[in-house]
C-alpha cells in the first residue's frame, strides 16, 4: 500500500507564529497528536506535538517535594518556539511499510506526507493500526 492510499486529508496545519494555546485547542478538537507547521509560502518547516507543548508547562506540586523547585521562566507562547524543526516526512508514493519503519526508527507518532515541500497528507500510528485491523478482517 502506498502512503497516498492511507494518508489523512485534508491536513490540519498551523503557521509559524501561531499561539501555543491555539495549537493545544486544535490538537484536542481534532483528537490528533501532532500538527505540521508551515511557513508563509505553505512549505513544511516543522512539526509540533503534544510532547512539545508539555515541556516545562506542568508545575510540580510543592507538597510532593522536599525542596522547592527553581522557578521556571515564562514558557514559550508561539509554535515556532516549541516546534521540532527537523521533520521526518515521506512522499505520497512511499510504501506504508517504510512509513511505519520511519515512525519506529525516529519514535514519532505521525509523518507528514509531502509533494516536494507541500504537505498533502499525514499518516499517524492510529492510521497504521486501522490498516492492520482492516487487513486482518479481510484476510479471514
Order of alpha helices (4+ residues) and beta strands (2+ residues): alpha-beta-alpha-beta-beta-alpha-alpha-beta-alpha-beta-beta-alpha
